[in-house]
Amino acid sequence: MELYEAIINDVLCFNLEQHVAFVVRIKAPAYQMFNEDTDAEFRKMDLTGVKLDVRYNEGKFTRFNLVCETKGSKSPYIVNLLVHYDLIEILELNLIMAEIKKNLSESTEDKAPYRVVTLDELEENFAGCKLVNRRVGIGYELVAARI
């Protein structure tokens, strides 16, 4: 048995003039155990009630929360990602380089089309960006394995 943590990837914003998009990779508070034989169909996790809530005002993020709503709960669980910064990774994606990598997928020695940036760097570049805040994928990251 292996324990996996859910990973959510959201495109937060993009700037077409600079040809960049910023992707937020979030470690969601959702865990699942799988066997090696578990079918991929059963590995799907419903995270439709989990969303990124962002507010930006006067050059700073005033809210950067992961909101987890459940059907049986009166109010959602909120994880303040400005405090729990260890749960997120911010990637600056070079859109031109990503397109080249997509077309030349056999070239693995080239530089990655993204780089990890800090929240401060995101704030510096956010003013010229268009907010998207759209989920682009959910995956799993191995947390622990039974030996």
C-alpha positions in Angstrom: 0.0 0.0 0.0 1.1 3.5 -0.8 -0.3 6.8 0.5 -0.7 9.6 -2.0 -1.5 13.3 -1.5 -3.6 15.1 -4.1 -1.9 17.8 -6.1 -4.0 20.5 -7.8 -2.6 22.6 -10.7 -4.3 25.9 -11.4 -3.4 28.5 -14.0 -3.6 31.7 -11.9 -2.9 34.3 -14.6 -1.1 35.0 -17.9 0.6 37.9 -19.6 0.5 37.6 -23.4 2.9 40.6 -23.9 5.6 38.8 -21.9 4.5 35.3 -23.1 4.2 33.9 -19.6 1.6 32.2 -17.5 1.8 31.5 -13.7 0.7 28.1 -12.5 0.0 27.4 -8.8 0.8 23.8 -7.8 -1.1 23.1 -4.5 -0.8 20.2 -2.1 -4.4 19.6 -1.3 -5.4 18.2 2.1 -6.8 15.0 0.5 -5.1 11.7 0.8 -5.7 8.3 -0.8 -4.2 4.8 -0.4 -3.5 2.7 -3.4 -2.1 -0.7 -4.1 0.2 -1.3 -7.0 -2.7 -3.1 -8.8 -5.2 -0.3 -8.4 -6.8 0.6 -11.7 -6.3 4.1 -12.9 -10.1 4.5 -13.1 -10.3 4.1 -9.3 -7.5 6.6 -8.7 -9.7 9.5 -9.6 -10.4 11.9 -6.8 -13.3 14.3 -6.8 -11.9 17.7 -5.8 -14.7 19.8 -7.3 -15.4 21.4 -3.9 -11.8 22.6 -3.6 -10.9 26.0 -5.2 -8.3 28.7 -5.0 -9.6 32.0 -3.7 -7.3 34.9 -4.6 -7.6 38.6 -4.0 -5.0 41.2 -5.2 -5.1 44.8 -4.1 -2.6 47.6 -4.5 0.4 45.4 -5.5 -0.1 42.7 -2.8 -2.1 39.5 -2.4 -4.6 40.1 0.3 -6.1 36.7 0.1 -4.6 33.5 -1.2 -6.8 30.7 0.2 -7.6 27.1 -0.6 -11.3 26.7 0.1 -12.5 23.1 0.7 -16.3 22.8 0.7 -18.0 19.5 1.6 -21.6 18.6 1.1 -22.3 17.9 4.8 -20.6 20.9 6.3 -22.2 24.3 7.0 -19.1 26.3 6.3 -16.0 25.5 4.2 -12.6 24.6 5.5 -10.1 27.4 4.5 -6.3 27.0 4.3 -4.5 30.3 4.2 -1.7 29.7 1.7 0.0 32.9 2.6 0.6 31.3 6.0 1.1 27.7 4.8 3.4 28.6 2.0 4.9 25.1 2.1 1.7 23.8 0.5 2.2 25.7 -2.8 4.7 26.0 -5.6 4.4 28.9 -8.1 5.7 28.2 -11.6 6.3 30.8 -14.3 5.7 29.1 -17.6 7.3 30.5 -20.7 4.5 30.0 -23.2 6.8 30.1 -26.3 9.3 27.6 -24.8 6.3 25.4 -23.8 5.0 25.4 -27.3 8.5 24.6 -28.7 8.8 21.7 -26.2 5.4 20.4 -27.2 6.4 20.3 -30.8 9.9 19.0 -30.2 9.0 16.5 -27.4 12.0 14.3 -28.2 14.5 16.9 -27.0 14.9 16.2 -23.3 18.2 17.9 -22.7 16.9 21.4 -23.2 16.0 23.8 -20.4 12.5 23.3 -18.8 9.8 25.7 -20.1 9.1 26.9 -16.5 10.9 28.1 -13.4 9.8 28.2 -9.8 9.2 31.7 -8.5 8.4 33.2 -5.1 5.2 34.9 -4.1 7.0 38.2 -4.1 8.1 37.6 -7.8 4.5 36.8 -8.7 3.3 40.0 -7.0 5.8 42.0 -9.0 4.5 40.6 -12.3 0.9 40.2 -11.4 -0.2 43.8 -12.2 0.2 43.3 -16.0 -1.5 39.9 -15.9 -5.0 38.7 -16.7 -6.5 36.7 -13.9 -7.6 33.2 -15.0 -7.7 31.0 -11.9 -8.6 27.9 -13.8 -7.9 24.3 -12.8 -5.8 22.5 -15.4 -5.2 19.2 -13.7 -5.2 17.0 -10.6 -2.6 14.4 -9.8 -1.0 12.5 -7.0 2.3 12.7 -5.2 3.6 9.8 -3.2 3.8 10.6 0.5 4.6 7.2 2.1 4.9 3.5 1.3 4.5 0.4 3.4 7.6 -1.7 3.2 
